Amino acid sequence: MLTDPFDSLLAWLFTRDLGYVVSETNAAQISRSWIDEWLLGKIIAASLQDLGANESTAWRSVGLVKLLIEHGQPCDLRPDNAQQVLEAWLADGEVQRFIGVNRYQGILWFNKEAFEEWLWWMFTAAVINLTALPKPDQSGESVAKDILACYEMIRHLIAASEAAGYQVEKLIEAAG
């Protein structure tokens, strides 16, 4: 059985800001590492299994939680910098594993469905961050514009993935 996406989302929400206890500048990296150091991944996986997920799905969700901590922080998600954001994601080996990047006959391929799932998670994290943590001087209209810009970037990346024919290099080109 697959895990409910909200289970992974809750695990992310409860662990994403742990690192702020010791550092504002490296909070995401600290939070991500503490999941391993404090064995929180094991606790999250066991909880997900108790909720009905099988072991491999539970551990995939733990990996996702760590990725959301690292990459789900507020960032500049606009269609005009989609290629830069995509390259940053692809520089992370864990993101590559999540979206199924593999080499076959000298070409890097990705799993389109896993990539679209990744985009869904990034959009979800962005919306949560934009609405839960607005800047003090930010209006509701400004938040809505930021969410719309993020949505447009996700749509742009989905279109790029469709044009890429599952090839990573073509995906990066199409995102530009």
PEQUIFEN-V588589 format. One record per helix or strand of 2 or more residues. SS is the DSSP state (@ for helix, = for strand). FROM is the first residue (numbers start at 0). LEN is the number of residues. Records with the same first field share a line. If there is no record, write none. Layout:
SS: FROM-LEN, FROM-LEN
//
This chain:
@: 4-11, 17-4, 26-11, 39-11, 54-17, 78-12, 92-6, 111-21, 139-25, 167-8
=: 101-3, 106-3
//
